[in-house]
């Protein structure tokens, strides 16, 4: 018994790295009808910000929000507003406490808030005023209901809804605002891609320094803050949560950026802004989070990132014809198709049941493999005893 306690204590530090489950385990037992509602809500919002990109860590969320503050102060306020509204309506909808604590049922609303403020003003014909903030609030509330309904519909497949609720609600919000402003037709002049927060010099030749910058800006574009300083803070947040996930992310960003370069023509503005990297980046990272990151998943991540880039190339003109950005539609298509393989008979991938962070997923997988090998190596006469011990 003493040895077992010592072993548990020696592994206590695991609760403070990766997804920092020690924080959630402590707060989840505290009631919402007390002063603890404030730290519980803060924890949920910060985790929701990170879990947009699978990084379920409050410090990661803090760094990303710092990137929003640096890159676009309005995106920061939109994130905060959407987070508070999202947490409130997750309680109204009786969402499971663990999903609220981890921000899983809040992050789609946060995406709606961030991208709406970063992208919609020039596309919708509305300025960021009190009416615009009302639109954002209503869209976040609707997203809460869409999120619960869509996850209920997909429960039988055992696949996550990912950011489909965000894509659905954001598109409806933008098109409704355009109708209210009596706007018709394709993209407005002066608006290029999903988020034009960085300036790019026009040239007919490929500037490889700008291409590299685009692979970095992709992280900020996830949240609608495509500047170098904000993107660096986002990358730091990802690395703090999981270096392995960060490697998958950057690999996907490079693949998506290269595909954008191949299918684009000069001046390659969207490539330089990181708009071709973020969908492929999320697809590659998503596989390393939902599946045990074995070599087969590495290959699958390359395929998923390439597929996301191809879907974006095939649909970007369709979306631009309606003045709706591509959002994260390519990521959802590519990731769900690859994740669905893990639900088939004799799958090549190993699905992660209790999700924490990729490094721990690997450790658990190999520990379980070792345990099974040890059981198989026991003499037959010892098997009944082992069964009783279990």
C-alpha positions as CSV (number, residue, x, y, z in Angstrom):
1,X,0.0,0.0,0.0
2,X,2.8,2.4,0.9
3,X,4.5,1.8,-2.5
4,X,1.3,2.4,-4.3
5,X,0.8,5.8,-2.6
6,X,4.4,6.8,-3.3
7,X,3.9,6.0,-7.0
8,X,0.7,8.0,-7.1
9,X,2.5,11.0,-5.5
10,X,5.4,10.7,-7.9
11,X,3.0,11.1,-10.8
12,X,1.0,14.0,-9.3
13,X,3.0,16.4,-11.5
14,X,1.1,15.1,-14.6
15,X,-2.0,16.9,-13.4
16,X,-0.1,20.2,-13.9
17,X,1.1,19.7,-17.4
18,X,-0.7,19.2,-20.7
19,X,-4.4,19.6,-20.1
20,X,-3.7,20.5,-16.4
21,X,-6.5,18.3,-15.2
22,X,-5.7,19.0,-11.6
23,X,-7.2,22.5,-12.0
24,X,-10.5,21.1,-13.5
25,X,-10.6,18.3,-10.9
26,X,-10.5,20.9,-8.1
27,X,-13.0,23.4,-9.7
28,X,-15.5,20.8,-10.9
29,X,-16.5,19.9,-7.3
30,X,-17.2,23.6,-6.5
31,X,-20.8,24.8,-6.9
32,X,-21.8,27.4,-9.5
33,X,-24.1,29.1,-6.9
34,X,-21.1,30.4,-4.9
35,X,-18.1,32.7,-5.3
36,X,-16.4,29.8,-7.2
37,X,-18.6,30.6,-10.2
38,X,-16.0,33.2,-11.3
39,X,-12.9,30.9,-11.4
40,X,-15.0,28.1,-12.8
41,X,-16.2,30.4,-15.7
42,X,-12.7,31.8,-16.2
43,X,-11.3,28.2,-16.4
44,X,-14.0,27.2,-18.9
45,X,-13.5,30.3,-21.1
46,X,-9.7,29.9,-21.2
47,X,-9.9,26.2,-22.0
48,X,-12.5,26.9,-24.7
49,X,-10.1,29.3,-26.4
50,X,-7.4,26.7,-26.4
51,X,-9.6,23.8,-27.3
52,X,-10.5,25.5,-30.6
53,X,-7.2,24.0,-31.6
54,X,-7.4,21.0,-29.3
55,X,-5.1,22.7,-26.7
56,X,-7.2,22.1,-23.5
57,X,-5.1,24.2,-21.2
58,X,-6.0,27.5,-19.4
59,X,-2.5,29.0,-19.7
60,X,-2.6,28.2,-23.4
61,X,-6.0,30.0,-23.6
62,X,-4.5,33.0,-21.7
63,X,-1.6,33.3,-24.2
64,X,-4.0,33.1,-27.1
65,X,-6.2,35.8,-25.6
66,X,-3.1,37.9,-25.1
67,X,-2.4,37.4,-28.8
68,X,-5.9,38.6,-29.5
69,X,-5.3,41.7,-27.3
70,X,-2.1,42.5,-29.2
71,X,-3.5,41.7,-32.7
72,X,-7.1,43.1,-32.5
73,X,-8.6,44.4,-29.3
74,X,-12.1,44.0,-30.7
75,X,-11.5,40.3,-31.2
76,X,-10.4,40.1,-27.5
77,X,-13.6,41.7,-26.3
78,X,-15.7,39.5,-28.7
79,X,-13.9,36.4,-27.3
80,X,-14.7,37.5,-23.7
81,X,-18.3,38.3,-24.5
82,X,-18.8,35.0,-26.4
83,X,-17.2,33.0,-23.6
84,X,-19.4,34.5,-20.9
85,X,-22.6,34.0,-23.0
86,X,-21.5,30.5,-24.0
87,X,-20.9,29.4,-20.4
88,X,-24.2,30.8,-19.3
89,X,-26.2,29.1,-22.0
90,X,-24.3,25.8,-21.5
91,X,-25.8,25.8,-18.0
92,X,-29.3,26.7,-19.4
93,X,-29.0,23.8,-21.8
94,X,-27.9,21.4,-19.0
95,X,-24.7,20.5,-20.7
96,X,-22.5,18.0,-18.8
97,X,-20.4,19.6,-16.1
98,X,-17.2,18.1,-17.4
99,X,-17.8,19.5,-21.0
100,X,-18.5,22.9,-19.5
101,X,-15.3,22.8,-17.4
102,X,-13.2,21.8,-20.4
103,X,-14.8,24.4,-22.6
104,X,-15.9,21.8,-25.2
105,X,-19.4,23.2,-25.4
106,X,-18.2,26.9,-25.4
107,X,-15.5,27.0,-28.1
108,X,-17.8,27.2,-31.1
109,X,-19.5,30.3,-29.7
110,X,-16.1,31.8,-29.1
111,X,-15.1,31.2,-32.7
112,X,-18.3,32.9,-33.9
113,X,-17.5,35.9,-31.7
114,X,-13.8,36.2,-32.8
115,X,-14.3,35.7,-36.5
116,X,-17.4,37.8,-36.7
117,X,-15.5,40.8,-35.3
118,X,-12.4,40.2,-37.3
119,X,-14.0,39.5,-40.7
120,X,-17.6,40.6,-40.9
121,X,-17.6,44.4,-40.7
122,X,-16.3,45.0,-44.3
123,X,-18.3,42.0,-45.7
124,X,-21.6,42.7,-43.9
125,X,-21.9,46.4,-44.5
126,X,-22.0,47.0,-40.7
127,X,-19.7,48.9,-38.4
128,X,-18.7,47.6,-35.0
129,X,-21.3,49.4,-33.0
130,X,-24.0,48.4,-30.4
131,X,-26.1,46.8,-33.1
132,X,-23.2,44.7,-34.3
133,X,-22.5,43.4,-30.7
134,X,-26.1,42.5,-30.5
135,X,-25.8,40.4,-33.7
136,X,-22.7,38.7,-32.2
137,X,-24.6,37.9,-28.9
138,X,-27.6,36.4,-30.7
139,X,-25.3,34.4,-32.9
140,X,-23.4,33.0,-29.9
141,X,-26.7,32.0,-28.2
142,X,-27.9,30.3,-31.4
143,X,-24.5,28.5,-31.7
144,X,-25.0,27.0,-28.2
145,X,-28.2,25.4,-29.3
146,X,-26.8,24.3,-32.7
147,X,-23.8,22.8,-30.9
148,X,-25.9,20.6,-28.6
149,X,-28.3,19.5,-31.3
150,X,-25.6,18.6,-33.8
151,X,-23.6,16.7,-31.2
152,X,-26.8,14.8,-30.3
153,X,-27.3,13.9,-34.0
154,X,-23.7,12.7,-34.3
155,X,-23.5,10.8,-31.1
156,X,-24.4,7.5,-32.8
157,X,-21.4,7.8,-35.1
158,X,-19.1,8.5,-32.1
159,X,-17.5,11.3,-34.1
160,X,-17.2,14.9,-32.8
161,X,-19.0,17.8,-34.3
162,X,-15.8,19.8,-34.4
163,X,-16.4,23.4,-35.5
164,X,-19.4,22.6,-37.7
165,X,-21.7,24.6,-35.4
166,X,-19.4,27.6,-35.8
167,X,-19.5,27.3,-39.6
168,X,-23.3,27.0,-39.7
169,X,-24.0,29.9,-37.3
170,X,-21.3,32.3,-38.7
171,X,-22.5,31.8,-42.3
172,X,-26.1,32.5,-41.3
173,X,-25.1,35.5,-39.3
174,X,-23.1,37.0,-42.1
175,X,-25.7,36.4,-44.8
176,X,-28.4,37.8,-42.6
177,X,-26.4,40.9,-41.9
178,X,-25.8,41.4,-45.6
179,X,-29.5,41.1,-46.3
180,X,-30.2,43.7,-43.6
181,X,-27.7,46.0,-45.3
182,X,-29.3,45.2,-48.7
183,X,-26.0,43.9,-50.0
184,X,-25.9,41.4,-52.9
185,X,-23.4,39.7,-55.1
186,X,-19.8,38.6,-54.5
187,X,-17.1,39.7,-52.2
188,X,-16.8,43.5,-51.5
189,X,-13.9,45.4,-53.1
190,X,-10.8,45.6,-50.9
191,X,-11.6,42.4,-49.0
192,X,-9.3,39.5,-49.8
193,X,-9.9,36.1,-48.1
194,X,-11.0,35.5,-44.6
195,X,-9.0,38.0,-42.7
196,X,-6.8,40.8,-44.1
197,X,-5.2,42.0,-40.9
198,X,-1.6,41.9,-42.2
199,X,-0.3,44.0,-45.1
200,X,1.4,42.3,-48.1
201,X,3.4,44.1,-50.8
202,X,2.1,43.2,-54.3
203,X,4.7,41.4,-56.5
204,X,4.5,38.9,-59.3
205,X,7.3,36.7,-57.9
206,X,7.1,34.3,-55.1
207,X,8.6,35.8,-51.9
208,X,9.7,32.8,-49.9
209,X,10.2,34.8,-46.8
210,X,6.5,35.8,-47.0
211,X,5.6,32.2,-47.6
212,X,7.4,31.2,-44.4
213,X,5.7,34.0,-42.6
214,X,2.4,32.7,-43.9
215,X,3.1,29.3,-42.2
216,X,3.4,31.2,-38.9
217,X,0.5,33.5,-39.4
218,X,-1.8,30.5,-39.9
219,X,-2.1,30.0,-36.1
220,X,-3.3,33.5,-35.6
221,X,-5.8,33.2,-38.5
222,X,-7.6,30.5,-36.6
223,X,-8.8,33.2,-34.3
224,X,-8.9,36.1,-36.8
225,X,-5.7,37.8,-35.6
226,X,-3.3,37.3,-38.5
227,X,-0.3,39.4,-37.2
228,X,3.2,38.1,-36.5
229,X,3.2,39.0,-32.8
230,X,-0.2,37.6,-32.1
231,X,0.6,34.4,-34.0
232,X,3.8,33.9,-32.1
233,X,1.8,34.0,-28.8
234,X,-0.6,31.5,-30.2
235,X,2.3,29.1,-31.2
236,X,3.8,29.5,-27.7
237,X,0.4,28.5,-26.2
238,X,0.2,25.4,-28.4
239,X,3.8,24.4,-27.5
240,X,3.1,24.8,-23.8
241,X,0.2,22.4,-24.1
242,X,1.9,19.8,-26.3
243,X,5.1,20.0,-28.3
244,X,4.0,17.0,-30.3
245,X,0.7,18.6,-31.3
246,X,2.7,21.7,-32.3
247,X,4.9,19.6,-34.6
248,X,1.7,18.2,-36.3
249,X,0.3,21.7,-36.5
250,X,3.3,23.2,-38.2
251,X,3.6,20.3,-40.6
252,X,-0.1,20.8,-41.6
253,X,0.5,24.6,-42.0
254,X,3.4,24.0,-44.4
255,X,1.4,21.5,-46.4
256,X,-1.6,23.9,-46.7
257,X,0.5,26.8,-47.5
258,X,2.3,24.9,-50.3
259,X,-1.0,23.8,-51.8
260,X,-2.2,27.4,-51.7
261,X,1.0,28.4,-53.5
262,X,0.4,25.8,-56.2
263,X,-3.2,26.7,-56.9
264,X,-2.9,30.5,-56.6
265,X,-1.6,33.2,-58.9
266,X,0.4,36.3,-58.1
267,X,0.3,38.3,-55.9
268,X,-0.3,35.2,-53.5
269,X,-1.8,37.5,-50.9
270,X,-3.8,34.8,-49.1
271,X,-0.8,32.5,-49.0
272,X,1.3,35.2,-47.4
273,X,-1.5,36.0,-44.8
274,X,-1.6,32.4,-43.6
275,X,-5.1,31.8,-45.0
276,X,-4.1,28.6,-46.8
277,X,-2.4,27.2,-43.8
278,X,-4.9,27.1,-40.9
279,X,-7.4,24.5,-42.2
280,X,-4.6,22.0,-43.1
281,X,-2.9,22.8,-39.8
282,X,-6.0,22.0,-37.8
283,X,-6.6,18.8,-39.8
284,X,-3.1,17.5,-39.1
285,X,-3.3,18.4,-35.4
286,X,-6.8,17.0,-35.0
287,X,-5.6,13.5,-36.0
288,X,-2.8,13.7,-33.5
289,X,-5.3,14.6,-30.7
290,X,-8.2,12.2,-31.4
291,X,-5.9,9.3,-32.4
292,X,-2.8,7.8,-30.7
293,X,0.0,9.6,-32.6
294,X,1.7,6.4,-34.0
295,X,3.5,6.4,-37.3
296,X,0.3,5.6,-39.2
297,X,-1.3,8.7,-37.8
298,X,1.6,10.8,-39.0
299,X,1.0,9.6,-42.5
300,X,-2.7,10.1,-42.0
301,X,-2.1,13.6,-40.8
302,X,-0.2,14.4,-44.1
303,X,-3.2,13.0,-46.0
304,X,-5.7,15.0,-43.9
305,X,-3.7,18.2,-44.4
306,X,-3.5,17.7,-48.1
307,X,-7.2,16.9,-48.3
308,X,-8.1,20.0,-46.4
309,X,-5.9,22.1,-48.8
310,X,-7.6,20.4,-51.8
311,X,-11.1,21.0,-50.4
312,X,-10.2,24.7,-49.8
313,X,-8.9,25.0,-53.4
314,X,-12.1,23.4,-54.8
315,X,-14.5,25.5,-52.8
316,X,-12.9,28.9,-52.2
317,X,-14.5,30.4,-55.3
318,X,-17.9,28.9,-54.4
319,X,-17.7,30.6,-51.0
320,X,-16.4,33.9,-52.4
321,X,-19.3,34.1,-54.8
322,X,-21.6,34.5,-51.8
323,X,-19.2,36.7,-49.9
324,X,-18.9,34.0,-47.2
325,X,-15.3,33.1,-46.2
326,X,-14.3,29.5,-46.3
327,X,-14.1,29.5,-42.5
328,X,-13.0,26.0,-41.3
329,X,-15.2,24.0,-43.6
330,X,-12.2,22.2,-45.3
331,X,-10.8,21.2,-41.9
332,X,-14.2,19.7,-40.8
333,X,-14.5,17.7,-44.0
334,X,-11.0,16.3,-44.1
335,X,-10.7,15.6,-40.4
336,X,-14.1,13.8,-40.0
337,X,-13.4,11.6,-43.0
338,X,-10.1,10.5,-41.6
339,X,-11.4,10.1,-38.1
340,X,-14.3,8.0,-39.4
341,X,-11.7,5.4,-40.5
342,X,-11.0,4.7,-36.8
343,X,-14.6,3.6,-36.3
344,X,-14.4,0.8,-39.0
345,X,-13.7,-2.9,-38.5
346,X,-10.0,-3.6,-37.9
347,X,-9.0,0.2,-38.1
348,X,-5.4,1.3,-38.8
349,X,-5.8,4.0,-36.2
350,X,-6.3,3.8,-32.4
351,X,-9.0,6.0,-31.1
352,X,-8.3,7.9,-27.8
353,X,-11.0,7.4,-25.3
354,X,-10.0,9.6,-22.4
355,X,-8.4,12.6,-24.1
356,X,-5.7,14.6,-22.3
357,X,-2.7,15.5,-24.5
358,X,-0.9,13.5,-27.3
359,X,2.2,12.7,-25.2
360,X,0.2,11.1,-22.5
361,X,-1.9,9.3,-25.1
362,X,1.3,7.6,-26.3
363,X,2.5,6.7,-22.8
364,X,-0.9,5.1,-22.0
365,X,-0.9,3.2,-25.3
366,X,2.5,1.6,-24.8
367,X,1.8,1.0,-21.1
368,X,-1.3,-0.9,-22.0
369,X,0.6,-2.8,-24.7
370,X,3.2,-3.8,-22.2
371,X,0.5,-4.9,-19.7
372,X,-1.2,-7.1,-22.3
373,X,2.1,-8.7,-23.3
374,X,2.9,-9.5,-19.7
375,X,-0.5,-11.1,-19.3
376,X,-0.1,-13.2,-22.5
377,X,3.3,-14.4,-21.2
378,X,1.9,-15.8,-17.9
379,X,1.6,-19.6,-17.6
380,X,-1.9,-21.0,-18.2
381,X,-2.0,-22.2,-14.6
382,X,-1.7,-18.6,-13.4
383,X,-4.6,-17.2,-15.5
384,X,-7.4,-18.0,-13.0
385,X,-5.5,-16.3,-10.2
386,X,-5.0,-13.2,-12.4
387,X,-8.7,-13.1,-13.2
388,X,-9.6,-13.2,-9.5
389,X,-7.1,-10.4,-8.8
390,X,-8.8,-8.3,-11.5
